Amino acid sequence: MFVQSLVAASLMLLAPKGAVQTSGNNPITGESPAEFAKRTEWFRNAKFGMFIHWGIYSVPADSTDLKGNKGAGEWYMTNKQAQIADYEKFAGQFNPVNFDARKWVSTAKSAGMKYIVITSKHHDGFDMFDSAVSDYTVVKSTPWKHDPMKDLAAECKRQGLKFCFYHSIMDWHQKDYVPKRSWYADQGANADFERYVTYLKAQLKELLTQYGPIGILWFDGQWENTWNQARGADLYKYVRSLQPNTIVNNRVDDGNGDDYGTPEQEIPTKGFADNRLWETCMTLNDTWGYAKNDDNWKTSEILIHNLIDIASKGGNYLLNVGPTNLGEFTPETMDRLQTMGAWMKKYSASIYGTTASPFGKLSFDGRCTRKGNKLFLQVFKWPEDGRIVLGGLKTEPSRAKELSTGETVVVSKSTSGDQAAWAIQKPNAIDPYATVVELDFRSAPEVVQVETAVTPAANGDLGLMPGDADLVGGAGVETRGGQPNIGFWMSLEDKATWTVKAPAAGAYTVEVEYACPATEAGSEFAISDGSESVHATVSDTGDWGNFKVDTLAGKLNLPSGKSKVVLSAVTLKHGALMNIRRITLHPASTVRSGRSSS
Ligand code: FHN
């Protein structure tokens, strides 16, 4: 979840920025919104891609640092504070004799993925392509002596997937890149960063002229002080000058001229403002580059629900694979992608080419996507009574069917009396991950926003969950241990607000399920009912994924009916507040006369 380096976290704070190509012309190229829409149409429709982090770091395949903490496999040089000469030895051991481009691309295609973004060069500076300006390459420095990018570009063309490159601006190997790693003997006294930019552009020219059409140039590693928005704008223009149709992500440097946002390891609560394009990139386990010590694989259910959730908010899902040093996908990778592919085979029409749900929070456990005059309801879990209620829909569907079988689904006016609410009966054909109901309309469905509220469980508890929160700021929902939590809480401006509906005015005790490592503990937070609040200091739970439950001192007083409960940080002692899995309001035994609300 929360990548162990604050560096990644700083990316989170930057990710939503960048150009908005839906209003004015691109400030760098002058491209109009219509031209931008045409260039990015395939990306908007694709919704699902494969990220591949592959390099010589797959030889040690070790994501731990010198203290044994788990990080990311591709950060081996930093995790181990390796000298360049020691790390270079892995190039001589990189011999992926089982690499099979056709199998890799077929696996992506069968999973329902429409594009592949692969690391041409990661921060370690090792080139996984054939370069005339470097000897530190897969062709010149390994016993394999082969350029896998040629094979993958050809296979993507043959199988109809877009071929895209990841390229790191930061380079821990190249002599002219600065800043140098602090443990290096050479601190770059003779480095010439302008010469490095010339080298960077020379390699980008090779990538953009030797491998055919490149769908996306996925930049990364733009956060160090030698890079800036002016350099980013220059690089954006340079890439587009070589391949005008290539899409460039915001990590070229989050300037005023990039094409889309890249939230990482998290799914924004809502889509980006102004219809800005965005793509969540995420690992299958906890590391991008293969690490034999990382077995924290996400379940297929989480992955399928993530794909649906992202599509329902108008984004793309870039799901990462870390191939081994032999050039193979791990068995867990194959298992997850095959399961996702089976679901997509049934229901991809509810994902590809769709736009975000027109609804606010739904009253059932599921999501919605839209395609013209159709709405698709992806139902994760059917209630005991076998029906869901869709509120806020003023237009009656002309037809409803289960998408994979065509079975007619019964839709009737909800008995709640709400003219915009419809009861939808569970079909016979149910999918274990998510069943999709297609609603057809003779004209564009009219939708009104319905505010949903958290209502009490049978025992009177009010359970405030991450997915029900209205999040403001950089905080976002991610998955840990198979359950959602709010993470990336990096600012005093961040806020989580729940709308709750209490049956009567009353006092509630407050219980918080949270996680925080010792290095980040000590911040203070408050939970407010609008007039009073309870405060606490975050204590150490051992790790970002090690959750514990604390009951806070004090009580909240809720009025009968709807009201707001707000979580905010009072102080941030280090970089982040905590991860929050759940806040539970328990009715206190003593009930005070409370305020009433509408
Ligand atoms: O530092 C990299 C990391 O290794 C990985 O490549 C991710 C993928 O988005 N990007 C950076 C961390 O934000």
Residues whose N, C-alpha, C, O or C-beta is under 5 A from the ligand:
A	BS01	FHN	A8 L11 E74 D220 E264 C281 W288
